Amino acid sequence: MKIPQIPVVNPVGSGDATLAGLAYGLSKEWMDEKILRLGNVCGMLNAQENETGKINVQQIADLKKKIQVIRI
């Protein structure tokens, strides 16, 4: 997976946000690539906020386009 560089403000909770995105995708029975994208996006968006556990949902679609999933 290749992810873009982002400005990091507060990385606390980013692992939890990543897991939340993965869990959401799994609950919707999405394909693996879509689940991985959402999980990473949630973690990255959390790291860009001052407040822990907060993401800007309006930025999800744009950031998902910038993530490249590489099959091995």
Predicted model as a PDB file, atoms N, CA, C, CB and O in Angstrom, pLDDT in the B-factor column:
MODEL        1                                                                  
ATOM      1  N   MET A   1       0.852  -1.163   0.000  1.00 90.00           N  
ATOM      2  CA  MET A   1       0.000   0.000   0.000  1.00 90.00           C  
ATOM      3  C   MET A   1       0.895   1.221   0.000  1.00 90.00           C  
ATOM      4  CB  MET A   1      -0.968   0.000   1.213  1.00 90.00           C  
ATOM      5  O   MET A   1       1.891   1.279   0.722  1.00 90.00           O  
ATOM      6  N   LYS A   2       0.533   2.192  -0.813  1.00 94.00           N  
ATOM      7  CA  LYS A   2       1.235   3.470  -0.825  1.00 94.00           C  
ATOM      8  C   LYS A   2       0.253   4.540  -0.392  1.00 94.00           C  
ATOM      9  CB  LYS A   2       1.834   3.787  -2.235  1.00 94.00           C  
ATOM     10  O   LYS A   2      -0.834   4.679  -0.953  1.00 94.00           O  
ATOM     11  N   ILE A   3       0.661   5.295   0.623  1.00 94.00           N  
ATOM     12  CA  ILE A   3      -0.189   6.370   1.121  1.00 94.00           C  
ATOM     13  C   ILE A   3       0.540   7.697   0.954  1.00 94.00           C  
ATOM     14  CB  ILE A   3      -0.577   6.134   2.608  1.00 94.00           C  
ATOM     15  O   ILE A   3       1.769   7.741   1.005  1.00 94.00           O  
ATOM     16  N   PRO A   4      -0.204   8.770   0.758  1.00 95.00           N  
ATOM     17  CA  PRO A   4       0.439  10.070   0.581  1.00 95.00           C  
ATOM     18  C   PRO A   4       0.951  10.621   1.911  1.00 95.00           C  
ATOM     19  CB  PRO A   4      -0.537  11.062  -0.058  1.00 95.00           C  
ATOM     20  O   PRO A   4       0.463  10.249   2.978  1.00 95.00           O  
ATOM     21  N   GLN A   5       1.929  11.500   1.833  1.00 95.00           N  
ATOM     22  CA  GLN A   5       2.369  12.191   3.036  1.00 95.00           C  
ATOM     23  C   GLN A   5       1.308  13.205   3.418  1.00 95.00           C  
ATOM     24  CB  GLN A   5       3.749  12.878   2.825  1.00 95.00           C  
ATOM     25  O   GLN A   5       0.691  13.839   2.562  1.00 95.00           O  
ATOM     26  N   ILE A   6       1.109  13.345   4.715  1.00 96.00           N  
ATOM     27  CA  ILE A   6       0.110  14.277   5.226  1.00 96.00           C  
ATOM     28  C   ILE A   6       0.727  15.101   6.343  1.00 96.00           C  
ATOM     29  CB  ILE A   6      -1.153  13.526   5.728  1.00 96.00           C  
ATOM     30  O   ILE A   6       1.705  14.676   6.958  1.00 96.00           O  
ATOM     31  N   PRO A   7       0.170  16.273   6.612  1.00 96.00           N  
ATOM     32  CA  PRO A   7       0.626  17.029   7.774  1.00 96.00           C  
ATOM     33  C   PRO A   7       0.044  16.395   9.040  1.00 96.00           C  
ATOM     34  CB  PRO A   7       0.212  18.533   7.662  1.00 96.00           C  
ATOM     35  O   PRO A   7      -1.172  16.249   9.163  1.00 96.00           O  
ATOM     36  N   VAL A   8       0.905  16.023   9.966  1.00 97.00           N  
ATOM     37  CA  VAL A   8       0.451  15.381  11.203  1.00 97.00           C  
ATOM     38  C   VAL A   8       0.383  16.418  12.308  1.00 97.00           C  
ATOM     39  CB  VAL A   8       1.390  14.212  11.608  1.00 97.00           C  
ATOM     40  O   VAL A   8       1.366  17.100  12.598  1.00 97.00           O  
ATOM     41  N   VAL A   9      -0.795  16.528  12.925  1.00 97.00           N  
ATOM     42  CA  VAL A   9      -1.022  17.461  14.016  1.00 97.00           C  
ATOM     43  C   VAL A   9      -1.020  16.720  15.356  1.00 97.00           C  
ATOM     44  CB  VAL A   9      -2.352  18.212  13.814  1.00 97.00           C  
ATOM     45  O   VAL A   9      -0.364  17.141  16.309  1.00 97.00           O  
ATOM     46  N   ASN A  10      -1.767  15.608  15.415  1.00 96.00           N  
ATOM     47  CA  ASN A  10      -1.897  14.849  16.654  1.00 96.00           C  
ATOM     48  C   ASN A  10      -2.179  13.387  16.293  1.00 96.00           C  
ATOM     49  CB  ASN A  10      -3.035  15.439  17.568  1.00 96.00           C  
ATOM     50  O   ASN A  10      -3.313  13.047  15.957  1.00 96.00           O  
ATOM     51  N   PRO A  11      -1.170  12.525  16.356  1.00 96.00           N  
ATOM     52  CA  PRO A  11      -1.378  11.135  15.956  1.00 96.00           C  
ATOM     53  C   PRO A  11      -2.071  10.253  17.005  1.00 96.00           C  
ATOM     54  CB  PRO A  11      -0.067  10.533  15.615  1.00 96.00           C  
ATOM     55  O   PRO A  11      -2.368   9.090  16.733  1.00 96.00           O  
ATOM     56  N   VAL A  12      -2.326  10.793  18.187  1.00 97.00           N  
ATOM     57  CA  VAL A  12      -2.954   9.994  19.246  1.00 97.00           C  
ATOM     58  C   VAL A  12      -4.330   9.517  18.784  1.00 97.00           C  
ATOM     59  CB  VAL A  12      -3.075  10.815  20.565  1.00 97.00           C  
ATOM     60  O   VAL A  12      -5.162  10.318  18.356  1.00 97.00           O  
ATOM     61  N   GLY A  13      -4.557   8.233  18.872  1.00 96.00           N  
ATOM     62  CA  GLY A  13      -5.845   7.660  18.488  1.00 96.00           C  
ATOM     63  C   GLY A  13      -5.931   7.255  17.028  1.00 96.00           C  
ATOM     64  O   GLY A  13      -6.966   6.760  16.583  1.00 96.00           O  
ATOM     65  N   SER A  14      -4.865   7.457  16.282  1.00 97.00           N  
ATOM     66  CA  SER A  14      -4.922   7.135  14.853  1.00 97.00           C  
ATOM     67  C   SER A  14      -5.040   5.630  14.603  1.00 97.00           C  
ATOM     68  CB  SER A  14      -3.685   7.675  14.149  1.00 97.00           C  
ATOM     69  O   SER A  14      -5.696   5.209  13.650  1.00 97.00           O  
ATOM     70  N   GLY A  15      -4.411   4.826  15.450  1.00 97.00           N  
ATOM     71  CA  GLY A  15      -4.559   3.373  15.329  1.00 97.00           C  
ATOM     72  C   GLY A  15      -5.995   2.948  15.590  1.00 97.00           C  
ATOM     73  O   GLY A  15      -6.539   2.089  14.895  1.00 97.00           O  
ATOM     74  N   ASP A  16      -6.598   3.557  16.595  1.00 97.00           N  
ATOM     75  CA  ASP A  16      -7.996   3.257  16.906  1.00 97.00           C  
ATOM     76  C   ASP A  16      -8.912   3.691  15.762  1.00 97.00           C  
ATOM     77  CB  ASP A  16      -8.416   3.950  18.214  1.00 97.00           C  
ATOM     78  O   ASP A  16      -9.864   2.990  15.419  1.00 97.00           O  
ATOM     79  N   ALA A  17      -8.615   4.854  15.175  1.00 97.00           N  
ATOM     80  CA  ALA A  17      -9.418   5.343  14.056  1.00 97.00           C  
ATOM     81  C   ALA A  17      -9.270   4.421  12.848  1.00 97.00           C  
ATOM     82  CB  ALA A  17      -9.009   6.780  13.684  1.00 97.00           C  
ATOM     83  O   ALA A  17     -10.236   4.163  12.130  1.00 97.00           O  
ATOM     84  N   THR A  18      -8.045   3.927  12.631  1.00 97.00           N  
ATOM     85  CA  THR A  18      -7.812   2.980  11.542  1.00 97.00           C  
ATOM     86  C   THR A  18      -8.640   1.725  11.754  1.00 97.00           C  
ATOM     87  CB  THR A  18      -6.318   2.624  11.436  1.00 97.00           C  
ATOM     88  O   THR A  18      -9.304   1.247  10.834  1.00 97.00           O  
ATOM     89  N   LEU A  19      -8.599   1.195  12.961  1.00 98.00           N  
ATOM     90  CA  LEU A  19      -9.357  -0.012  13.285  1.00 98.00           C  
ATOM     91  C   LEU A  19     -10.863   0.218  13.132  1.00 98.00           C  
ATOM     92  CB  LEU A  19      -9.036  -0.470  14.712  1.00 98.00           C  
ATOM     93  O   LEU A  19     -11.587  -0.666  12.674  1.00 98.00           O  
ATOM     94  N   ALA A  20     -11.325   1.395  13.515  1.00 97.00           N  
ATOM     95  CA  ALA A  20     -12.750   1.716  13.365  1.00 97.00           C  
ATOM     96  C   ALA A  20     -13.158   1.706  11.892  1.00 97.00           C  
ATOM     97  CB  ALA A  20     -13.062   3.093  13.992  1.00 97.00           C  
ATOM     98  O   ALA A  20     -14.221   1.198  11.539  1.00 97.00           O  
ATOM     99  N   GLY A  21     -12.304   2.270  11.039  1.00 97.00           N  
ATOM    100  CA  GLY A  21     -12.596   2.261   9.609  1.00 97.00           C  
ATOM    101  C   GLY A  21     -12.611   0.858   9.042  1.00 97.00           C  
ATOM    102  O   GLY A  21     -13.466   0.527   8.221  1.00 97.00           O  
ATOM    103  N   LEU A  22     -11.665   0.023   9.476  1.00 98.00           N  
ATOM    104  CA  LEU A  22     -11.629  -1.371   9.035  1.00 98.00           C  
ATOM    105  C   LEU A  22     -12.886  -2.119   9.501  1.00 98.00           C  
ATOM    106  CB  LEU A  22     -10.358  -2.072   9.569  1.00 98.00           C  
ATOM    107  O   LEU A  22     -13.497  -2.864   8.734  1.00 98.00           O  
ATOM    108  N   ALA A  23     -13.257  -1.908  10.763  1.00 98.00           N  
ATOM    109  CA  ALA A  23     -14.438  -2.581  11.310  1.00 98.00           C  
ATOM    110  C   ALA A  23     -15.709  -2.156  10.577  1.00 98.00           C  
ATOM    111  CB  ALA A  23     -14.573  -2.282  12.808  1.00 98.00           C  
ATOM    112  O   ALA A  23     -16.587  -2.978  10.313  1.00 98.00           O  
ATOM    113  N   TYR A  24     -15.797  -0.875  10.253  1.00 98.00           N  
ATOM    114  CA  TYR A  24     -16.968  -0.394   9.522  1.00 98.00           C  
ATOM    115  C   TYR A  24     -17.056  -1.065   8.155  1.00 98.00           C  
ATOM    116  CB  TYR A  24     -16.916   1.139   9.364  1.00 98.00           C  
ATOM    117  O   TYR A  24     -18.118  -1.540   7.754  1.00 98.00           O  
ATOM    118  N   GLY A  25     -15.938  -1.099   7.449  1.00 98.00           N  
ATOM    119  CA  GLY A  25     -15.923  -1.739   6.130  1.00 98.00           C  
ATOM    120  C   GLY A  25     -16.273  -3.212   6.204  1.00 98.00           C  
ATOM    121  O   GLY A  25     -17.003  -3.728   5.358  1.00 98.00           O  
ATOM    122  N   LEU A  26     -15.751  -3.888   7.214  1.00 98.00           N  
ATOM    123  CA  LEU A  26     -16.086  -5.310   7.395  1.00 98.00           C  
ATOM    124  C   LEU A  26     -17.576  -5.496   7.682  1.00 98.00           C  
ATOM    125  CB  LEU A  26     -15.252  -5.917   8.540  1.00 98.00           C  
ATOM    126  O   LEU A  26     -18.201  -6.431   7.181  1.00 98.00           O  
ATOM    127  N   SER A  27     -18.139  -4.595   8.498  1.00 98.00           N  
ATOM    128  CA  SER A  27     -19.569  -4.706   8.838  1.00 98.00           C  
ATOM    129  C   SER A  27     -20.453  -4.511   7.613  1.00 98.00           C  
ATOM    130  CB  SER A  27     -19.944  -3.678   9.913  1.00 98.00           C  
ATOM    131  O   SER A  27     -21.577  -5.011   7.564  1.00 98.00           O  
ATOM    132  N   LYS A  28     -19.944  -3.787   6.629  1.00 98.00           N  
ATOM    133  CA  LYS A  28     -20.687  -3.553   5.380  1.00 98.00           C  
ATOM    134  C   LYS A  28     -20.382  -4.614   4.327  1.00 98.00           C  
ATOM    135  CB  LYS A  28     -20.359  -2.168   4.822  1.00 98.00           C  
ATOM    136  O   LYS A  28     -20.936  -4.590   3.228  1.00 98.00           O  
ATOM    137  N   GLU A  29     -19.485  -5.555   4.679  1.00 98.00           N  
ATOM    138  CA  GLU A  29     -19.068  -6.644   3.791  1.00 98.00           C  
ATOM    139  C   GLU A  29     -18.495  -6.114   2.478  1.00 98.00           C  
ATOM    140  CB  GLU A  29     -20.249  -7.571   3.502  1.00 98.00           C  
ATOM    141  O   GLU A  29     -18.768  -6.649   1.404  1.00 98.00           O  
ATOM    142  N   TRP A  30     -17.690  -5.048   2.586  1.00 98.00           N  
ATOM    143  CA  TRP A  30     -17.035  -4.475   1.416  1.00 98.00           C  
ATOM    144  C   TRP A  30     -15.896  -5.367   0.955  1.00 98.00           C  
ATOM    145  CB  TRP A  30     -16.517  -3.067   1.721  1.00 98.00           C  
ATOM    146  O   TRP A  30     -15.463  -6.261   1.684  1.00 98.00           O  
ATOM    147  N   MET A  31     -15.417  -5.127  -0.238  1.00 96.00           N  
ATOM    148  CA  MET A  31     -14.251  -5.820  -0.775  1.00 96.00           C  
ATOM    149  C   MET A  31     -13.012  -5.352  -0.002  1.00 96.00           C  
ATOM    150  CB  MET A  31     -14.093  -5.553  -2.317  1.00 96.00           C  
ATOM    151  O   MET A  31     -12.986  -4.248   0.541  1.00 96.00           O  
ATOM    152  N   ASP A  32     -11.990  -6.212   0.035  1.00 95.00           N  
ATOM    153  CA  ASP A  32     -10.787  -5.944   0.824  1.00 95.00           C  
ATOM    154  C   ASP A  32     -10.151  -4.592   0.518  1.00 95.00           C  
ATOM    155  CB  ASP A  32      -9.778  -7.030   0.587  1.00 95.00           C  
ATOM    156  O   ASP A  32      -9.785  -3.861   1.440  1.00 95.00           O  
ATOM    157  N   GLU A  33     -10.015  -4.251  -0.753  1.00 95.00           N  
ATOM    158  CA  GLU A  33      -9.360  -2.995  -1.126  1.00 95.00           C  
ATOM    159  C   GLU A  33     -10.100  -1.785  -0.564  1.00 95.00           C  
ATOM    160  CB  GLU A  33      -9.262  -2.882  -2.645  1.00 95.00           C  
ATOM    161  O   GLU A  33      -9.474  -0.840  -0.085  1.00 95.00           O  
ATOM    162  N   LYS A  34     -11.401  -1.811  -0.621  1.00 96.00           N  
ATOM    163  CA  LYS A  34     -12.202  -0.693  -0.112  1.00 96.00           C  
ATOM    164  C   LYS A  34     -12.076  -0.591   1.415  1.00 96.00           C  
ATOM    165  CB  LYS A  34     -13.690  -0.863  -0.519  1.00 96.00           C  
ATOM    166  O   LYS A  34     -12.022   0.508   1.965  1.00 96.00           O  
ATOM    167  N   ILE A  35     -12.030  -1.730   2.082  1.00 97.00           N  
ATOM    168  CA  ILE A  35     -11.868  -1.752   3.541  1.00 97.00           C  
ATOM    169  C   ILE A  35     -10.512  -1.167   3.929  1.00 97.00           C  
ATOM    170  CB  ILE A  35     -12.006  -3.198   4.087  1.00 97.00           C  
ATOM    171  O   ILE A  35     -10.423  -0.347   4.842  1.00 97.00           O  
ATOM    172  N   LEU A  36      -9.458  -1.591   3.233  1.00 95.00           N  
ATOM    173  CA  LEU A  36      -8.111  -1.090   3.531  1.00 95.00           C  
ATOM    174  C   LEU A  36      -8.010   0.412   3.302  1.00 95.00           C  
ATOM    175  CB  LEU A  36      -7.074  -1.814   2.675  1.00 95.00           C  
ATOM    176  O   LEU A  36      -7.391   1.121   4.095  1.00 95.00           O  
ATOM    177  N   ARG A  37      -8.604   0.892   2.239  1.00 96.00           N  
ATOM    178  CA  ARG A  37      -8.570   2.329   1.965  1.00 96.00           C  
ATOM    179  C   ARG A  37      -9.244   3.119   3.090  1.00 96.00           C  
ATOM    180  CB  ARG A  37      -9.255   2.633   0.620  1.00 96.00           C  
ATOM    181  O   ARG A  37      -8.689   4.092   3.599  1.00 96.00           O  
ATOM    182  N   LEU A  38     -10.449   2.684   3.469  1.00 97.00           N  
ATOM    183  CA  LEU A  38     -11.180   3.419   4.500  1.00 97.00           C  
ATOM    184  C   LEU A  38     -10.433   3.383   5.829  1.00 97.00           C  
ATOM    185  CB  LEU A  38     -12.591   2.841   4.671  1.00 97.00           C  
ATOM    186  O   LEU A  38     -10.335   4.408   6.503  1.00 97.00           O  
ATOM    187  N   GLY A  39      -9.915   2.244   6.214  1.00 97.00           N  
ATOM    188  CA  GLY A  39      -9.180   2.158   7.471  1.00 97.00           C  
ATOM    189  C   GLY A  39      -8.013   3.120   7.502  1.00 97.00           C  
ATOM    190  O   GLY A  39      -7.829   3.850   8.476  1.00 97.00           O  
ATOM    191  N   ASN A  40      -7.225   3.124   6.445  1.00 97.00           N  
ATOM    192  CA  ASN A  40      -6.069   4.026   6.386  1.00 97.00           C  
ATOM    193  C   ASN A  40      -6.496   5.487   6.361  1.00 97.00           C  
ATOM    194  CB  ASN A  40      -5.219   3.717   5.157  1.00 97.00           C  
ATOM    195  O   ASN A  40      -5.872   6.327   7.009  1.00 97.00           O  
ATOM    196  N   VAL A  41      -7.538   5.792   5.632  1.00 97.00           N  
ATOM    197  CA  VAL A  41      -8.026   7.169   5.567  1.00 97.00           C  
ATOM    198  C   VAL A  41      -8.463   7.649   6.952  1.00 97.00           C  
ATOM    199  CB  VAL A  41      -9.196   7.280   4.568  1.00 97.00           C  
ATOM    200  O   VAL A  41      -8.147   8.773   7.345  1.00 97.00           O  
ATOM    201  N   CYS A  42      -9.174   6.821   7.681  1.00 97.00           N  
ATOM    202  CA  CYS A  42      -9.628   7.223   9.016  1.00 97.00           C  
ATOM    203  C   CYS A  42      -8.448   7.514   9.939  1.00 97.00           C  
ATOM    204  CB  CYS A  42     -10.514   6.131   9.629  1.00 97.00           C  
ATOM    205  O   CYS A  42      -8.460   8.506  10.668  1.00 97.00           O  
ATOM    206  N   GLY A  43      -7.442   6.665   9.911  1.00 97.00           N  
ATOM    207  CA  GLY A  43      -6.254   6.900  10.725  1.00 97.00           C  
ATOM    208  C   GLY A  43      -5.520   8.169  10.321  1.00 97.00           C  
ATOM    209  O   GLY A  43      -5.077   8.934  11.177  1.00 97.00           O  
ATOM    210  N   MET A  44      -5.392   8.393   9.020  1.00 97.00           N  
ATOM    211  CA  MET A  44      -4.700   9.575   8.523  1.00 97.00           C  
ATOM    212  C   MET A  44      -5.471  10.860   8.856  1.00 97.00           C  
ATOM    213  CB  MET A  44      -4.490   9.463   7.012  1.00 97.00           C  
ATOM    214  O   MET A  44      -4.877  11.860   9.259  1.00 97.00           O  
ATOM    215  N   LEU A  45      -6.776  10.825   8.686  1.00 98.00           N  
ATOM    216  CA  LEU A  45      -7.569  12.017   8.995  1.00 98.00           C  
ATOM    217  C   LEU A  45      -7.536  12.343  10.477  1.00 98.00           C  
ATOM    218  CB  LEU A  45      -9.009  11.828   8.542  1.00 98.00           C  
ATOM    219  O   LEU A  45      -7.514  13.515  10.855  1.00 98.00           O  
ATOM    220  N   ASN A  46      -7.533  11.314  11.323  1.00 98.00           N  
ATOM    221  CA  ASN A  46      -7.433  11.543  12.761  1.00 98.00           C  
ATOM    222  C   ASN A  46      -6.123  12.254  13.099  1.00 98.00           C  
ATOM    223  CB  ASN A  46      -7.534  10.211  13.528  1.00 98.00           C  
ATOM    224  O   ASN A  46      -6.102  13.154  13.938  1.00 98.00           O  
ATOM    225  N   ALA A  47      -5.040  11.853  12.452  1.00 97.00           N  
ATOM    226  CA  ALA A  47      -3.719  12.440  12.727  1.00 97.00           C  
ATOM    227  C   ALA A  47      -3.641  13.908  12.307  1.00 97.00           C  
ATOM    228  CB  ALA A  47      -2.633  11.644  12.006  1.00 97.00           C  
ATOM    229  O   ALA A  47      -2.742  14.627  12.742  1.00 97.00           O  
ATOM    230  N   GLN A  48      -4.564  14.352  11.475  1.00 97.00           N  
ATOM    231  CA  GLN A  48      -4.550  15.732  11.005  1.00 97.00           C  
ATOM    232  C   GLN A  48      -5.379  16.680  11.874  1.00 97.00           C  
ATOM    233  CB  GLN A  48      -5.052  15.784   9.593  1.00 97.00           C  
ATOM    234  O   GLN A  48      -5.449  17.879  11.605  1.00 97.00           O  
ATOM    235  N   GLU A  49      -5.998  16.138  12.905  1.00 97.00           N  
ATOM    236  CA  GLU A  49      -6.865  16.951  13.769  1.00 97.00           C  
ATOM    237  C   GLU A  49      -6.203  17.212  15.119  1.00 97.00           C  
ATOM    238  CB  GLU A  49      -8.223  16.255  13.976  1.00 97.00           C  
ATOM    239  O   GLU A  49      -5.413  16.400  15.600  1.00 97.00           O  
ATOM    240  N   ASN A  50      -6.531  18.342  15.718  1.00 96.00           N  
ATOM    241  CA  ASN A  50      -6.064  18.634  17.076  1.00 96.00           C  
ATOM    242  C   ASN A  50      -6.743  17.727  18.090  1.00 96.00           C  
ATOM    243  CB  ASN A  50      -6.323  20.102  17.431  1.00 96.00           C  
ATOM    244  O   ASN A  50      -6.118  17.279  19.051  1.00 96.00           O  
ATOM    245  N   GLU A  51      -8.009  17.463  17.873  1.00 95.00           N  
ATOM    246  CA  GLU A  51      -8.819  16.687  18.814  1.00 95.00           C  
ATOM    247  C   GLU A  51      -8.677  15.193  18.522  1.00 95.00           C  
ATOM    248  CB  GLU A  51     -10.306  17.114  18.737  1.00 95.00           C  
ATOM    249  O   GLU A  51      -8.846  14.756  17.383  1.00 95.00           O  
ATOM    250  N   THR A  52      -8.369  14.425  19.547  1.00 93.00           N  
ATOM    251  CA  THR A  52      -8.219  12.973  19.404  1.00 93.00           C  
ATOM    252  C   THR A  52      -9.559  12.328  19.100  1.00 93.00           C  
ATOM    253  CB  THR A  52      -7.612  12.359  20.677  1.00 93.00           C  
ATOM    254  O   THR A  52     -10.572  12.672  19.709  1.00 93.00           O  
ATOM    255  N   GLY A  53      -9.566  11.382  18.149  1.00 90.00           N  
ATOM    256  CA  GLY A  53     -10.779  10.646  17.820  1.00 90.00           C  
ATOM    257  C   GLY A  53     -11.732  11.390  16.919  1.00 90.00           C  
ATOM    258  O   GLY A  53     -12.907  11.033  16.831  1.00 90.00           O  
ATOM    259  N   LYS A  54     -11.250  12.415  16.249  1.00 93.00           N  
ATOM    260  CA  LYS A  54     -12.106  13.196  15.367  1.00 93.00           C  
ATOM    261  C   LYS A  54     -11.545  13.112  13.949  1.00 93.00           C  
ATOM    262  CB  LYS A  54     -12.206  14.682  15.847  1.00 93.00           C  
ATOM    263  O   LYS A  54     -10.332  13.169  13.748  1.00 93.00           O  
ATOM    264  N   ILE A  55     -12.436  12.976  12.972  1.00 94.00           N  
ATOM    265  CA  ILE A  55     -12.015  13.032  11.565  1.00 94.00           C  
ATOM    266  C   ILE A  55     -12.963  13.957  10.811  1.00 94.00           C  
ATOM    267  CB  ILE A  55     -11.997  11.602  10.916  1.00 94.00           C  
ATOM    268  O   ILE A  55     -14.115  14.146  11.202  1.00 94.00           O  
ATOM    269  N   ASN A  56     -12.459  14.524   9.735  1.00 95.00           N  
ATOM    270  CA  ASN A  56     -13.272  15.368   8.866  1.00 95.00           C  
ATOM    271  C   ASN A  56     -13.820  14.470   7.759  1.00 95.00           C  
ATOM    272  CB  ASN A  56     -12.438  16.579   8.276  1.00 95.00           C  
ATOM    273  O   ASN A  56     -13.108  14.153   6.806  1.00 95.00           O  
ATOM    274  N   VAL A  57     -15.068  14.064   7.880  1.00 94.00           N  
ATOM    275  CA  VAL A  57     -15.655  13.117   6.926  1.00 94.00           C  
ATOM    276  C   VAL A  57     -15.748  13.689   5.517  1.00 94.00           C  
ATOM    277  CB  VAL A  57     -17.034  12.702   7.392  1.00 94.00           C  
ATOM    278  O   VAL A  57     -15.860  12.932   4.552  1.00 94.00           O  
ATOM    279  N   GLN A  58     -15.703  15.003   5.385  1.00 96.00           N  
ATOM    280  CA  GLN A  58     -15.766  15.623   4.065  1.00 96.00           C  
ATOM    281  C   GLN A  58     -14.484  15.395   3.269  1.00 96.00           C  
ATOM    282  CB  GLN A  58     -16.033  17.114   4.200  1.00 96.00           C  
ATOM    283  O   GLN A  58     -14.463  15.619   2.059  1.00 96.00           O  
ATOM    284  N   GLN A  59     -13.416  14.954   3.932  1.00 96.00           N  
ATOM    285  CA  GLN A  59     -12.145  14.716   3.260  1.00 96.00           C  
ATOM    286  C   GLN A  59     -11.915  13.244   2.912  1.00 96.00           C  
ATOM    287  CB  GLN A  59     -11.019  15.209   4.125  1.00 96.00           C  
ATOM    288  O   GLN A  59     -10.898  12.907   2.306  1.00 96.00           O  
ATOM    289  N   ILE A  60     -12.836  12.377   3.283  1.00 96.00           N  
ATOM    290  CA  ILE A  60     -12.653  10.938   3.063  1.00 96.00           C  
ATOM    291  C   ILE A  60     -12.484  10.610   1.581  1.00 96.00           C  
ATOM    292  CB  ILE A  60     -13.842  10.162   3.632  1.00 96.00           C  
ATOM    293  O   ILE A  60     -11.516   9.949   1.206  1.00 96.00           O  
ATOM    294  N   ALA A  61     -13.394  11.055   0.750  1.00 96.00           N  
ATOM    295  CA  ALA A  61     -13.364  10.691  -0.677  1.00 96.00           C  
ATOM    296  C   ALA A  61     -12.076  11.148  -1.347  1.00 96.00           C  
ATOM    297  CB  ALA A  61     -14.564  11.298  -1.407  1.00 96.00           C  
ATOM    298  O   ALA A  61     -11.476  10.400  -2.119  1.00 96.00           O  
ATOM    299  N   ASP A  62     -11.650  12.373  -1.053  1.00 96.00           N  
ATOM    300  CA  ASP A  62     -10.440  12.904  -1.687  1.00 96.00           C  
ATOM    301  C   ASP A  62      -9.200  12.115  -1.269  1.00 96.00           C  
ATOM    302  CB  ASP A  62     -10.259  14.387  -1.333  1.00 96.00           C  
ATOM    303  O   ASP A  62      -8.363  11.786  -2.110  1.00 96.00           O  
ATOM    304  N   LEU A  63      -9.079  11.812   0.006  1.00 96.00           N  
ATOM    305  CA  LEU A  63      -7.900  11.099   0.492  1.00 96.00           C  
ATOM    306  C   LEU A  63      -7.899   9.642   0.019  1.00 96.00           C  
ATOM    307  CB  LEU A  63      -7.839  11.158   2.024  1.00 96.00           C  
ATOM    308  O   LEU A  63      -6.835   9.083  -0.248  1.00 96.00           O  
ATOM    309  N   LYS A  64      -9.078   9.021  -0.086  1.00 95.00           N  
ATOM    310  CA  LYS A  64      -9.147   7.634  -0.570  1.00 95.00           C  
ATOM    311  C   LYS A  64      -8.587   7.504  -1.980  1.00 95.00           C  
ATOM    312  CB  LYS A  64     -10.591   7.130  -0.540  1.00 95.00           C  
ATOM    313  O   LYS A  64      -7.991   6.482  -2.320  1.00 95.00           O  
ATOM    314  N   LYS A  65      -8.771   8.518  -2.792  1.00 95.00           N  
ATOM    315  CA  LYS A  65      -8.262   8.501  -4.167  1.00 95.00           C  
ATOM    316  C   LYS A  65      -6.738   8.507  -4.213  1.00 95.00           C  
ATOM    317  CB  LYS A  65      -8.801   9.696  -4.940  1.00 95.00           C  
ATOM    318  O   LYS A  65      -6.141   8.055  -5.191  1.00 95.00           O  
ATOM    319  N   LYS A  66      -6.112   9.016  -3.160  1.00 96.00           N  
ATOM    320  CA  LYS A  66      -4.659   9.158  -3.128  1.00 96.00           C  
ATOM    321  C   LYS A  66      -3.935   7.926  -2.581  1.00 96.00           C  
ATOM    322  CB  LYS A  66      -4.293  10.355  -2.304  1.00 96.00           C  
ATOM    323  O   LYS A  66      -2.705   7.886  -2.561  1.00 96.00           O  
ATOM    324  N   ILE A  67      -4.690   6.931  -2.141  1.00 95.00           N  
ATOM    325  CA  ILE A  67      -4.106   5.707  -1.595  1.00 95.00           C  
ATOM    326  C   ILE A  67      -4.047   4.650  -2.690  1.00 95.00           C  
ATOM    327  CB  ILE A  67      -4.924   5.191  -0.374  1.00 95.00           C  
ATOM    328  O   ILE A  67      -5.027   4.404  -3.394  1.00 95.00           O  
ATOM    329  N   GLN A  68      -2.911   4.049  -2.816  1.00 93.00           N  
ATOM    330  CA  GLN A  68      -2.722   3.010  -3.823  1.00 93.00           C  
ATOM    331  C   GLN A  68      -2.562   1.654  -3.127  1.00 93.00           C  
ATOM    332  CB  GLN A  68      -1.483   3.324  -4.719  1.00 93.00           C  
ATOM    333  O   GLN A  68      -1.622   1.454  -2.357  1.00 93.00           O  
ATOM    334  N   VAL A  69      -3.466   0.742  -3.397  1.00 90.00           N  
ATOM    335  CA  VAL A  69      -3.382  -0.611  -2.857  1.00 90.00           C  
ATOM    336  C   VAL A  69      -2.657  -1.474  -3.868  1.00 90.00           C  
ATOM    337  CB  VAL A  69      -4.793  -1.190  -2.532  1.00 90.00           C  
ATOM    338  O   VAL A  69      -3.046  -1.539  -5.034  1.00 90.00           O  
ATOM    339  N   ILE A  70      -1.596  -2.141  -3.417  1.00 89.00           N  
ATOM    340  CA  ILE A  70      -0.773  -2.962  -4.280  1.00 89.00           C  
ATOM    341  C   ILE A  70      -0.989  -4.432  -3.923  1.00 89.00           C  
ATOM    342  CB  ILE A  70       0.722  -2.571  -4.155  1.00 89.00           C  
ATOM    343  O   ILE A  70      -0.756  -4.837  -2.784  1.00 89.00           O  
ATOM    344  N   ARG A  71      -1.421  -5.209  -4.868  1.00 86.00           N  
ATOM    345  CA  ARG A  71      -1.644  -6.639  -4.633  1.00 86.00           C  
ATOM    346  C   ARG A  71      -0.299  -7.373  -4.664  1.00 86.00           C  
ATOM    347  CB  ARG A  71      -2.624  -7.235  -5.700  1.00 86.00           C  
ATOM    348  O   ARG A  71       0.563  -7.098  -5.499  1.00 86.00           O  
ATOM    349  N   ILE A  72      -0.150  -8.305  -3.738  1.00 86.00           N  
ATOM    350  CA  ILE A  72       1.092  -9.087  -3.713  1.00 86.00           C  
ATOM    351  C   ILE A  72       0.809 -10.557  -3.934  1.00 86.00           C  
ATOM    352  CB  ILE A  72       1.829  -8.892  -2.387  1.00 86.00           C  
ATOM    353  O   ILE A  72       1.734 -11.369  -3.946  1.00 86.00           O  
TER     354      ILE A  72                                                      
ENDMDL                                                                          
END                                                                             
